[in-house]
């Protein structure tokens, strides 16, 4: 069984300017571009999950590429959520990679 872990380094002190910028404009400069990309990728991930369900049902194994795509989508979504929730100061990349 594979583990999927999400770790981040919470900053000791958050910049007040960055805090205000994210509070008032975070939806625009983070939410809109990442939200649009994640909407399409989330739809694709749900289709992959459907196919992976049947693959696991008949073969007993989760296909590696399907697993990496779905976990990458969840990882990307969690990074955006952590950034908008002020848990990290690092801007989330546009990928599901490490």
N, C-alpha and C positions, 0 to 999 in steps of 0.2 A: 504494500500500500504506500502510495506517495503522499508526502506532506506538502502542503502549500502554506508558506508562512509569509507574513507581511510585517516587516520591521522598518522602523524609521527612527531617526535621531531627533528628538524634540529639542528645539532650540532653547537655550537658557533665557535669552532675551530676544523679543521680536521688535524689529524696527517699527516705530510709531507711524512713520510715513508709509511704509509698506502695509502696515495693518489697516490704515485708513483707505489706501488704494484698493486693497483686496475687499474691504468691507463694502465700499460703495460701487466699485467697478469690477469686482471679481466675476460677477455674472457675465459681463460683457467680454472681458479679455481672457477669461478661463472657461467659463461655462458654455459660451456659444460655440467656439471652435472645437473644444473637446467634446461637448455635448452632441454636436452634429456627427463628429467622427465616431463617437461611442454608440450613437444610436444605430448607425449602419453596422458597426462591428458587433454590437449586441444582438442585432437581428441575425447576423451570420453565425454568431456563437450559439444562438438558440437552435438554429438549423443543424449545426454541427453536433450539438448535444443530443438532438433527436436521433441522428444517424449513429452517434457513439453509443447511445442506449442500446440499440439493436446489435451493434458490434460487440458490446460487453455481454449482452444476453446470449449470443450464439457462440462467441469465442472465449469468453471469460476474461478478456484483457481489454483495457482501454488503449486504443491506438495512440501511439506516441505523438504524432503530429496534431491529432485532434486535441489531445490533452494540453499540449503546449499552446495551441491557439486559444482555447477556452481559458486556461489559467492566465495567459497573457492579457486577455480581455479583462478579467477580474482584477488583475494586478494594476492595469492602467486605470480602471475605474476607482480603485482604492487610493491610488496616488492623487487623482484629481480630488476625491473627497477629502483626503487628509490635508491637501493644500488649501481648499476652501474652508475647512474647519479650523484653520490656523494651527495645525499640528506640526507643520513643517514649513520652512521658508524656501525650499527648493521647488522651482517651477516644474510641473510634471512633463516629462517628454511625451511626444506623440508616438509612442510605441508600447508594446507589452513586454518588451525585453527587460532584462535586469538593469 
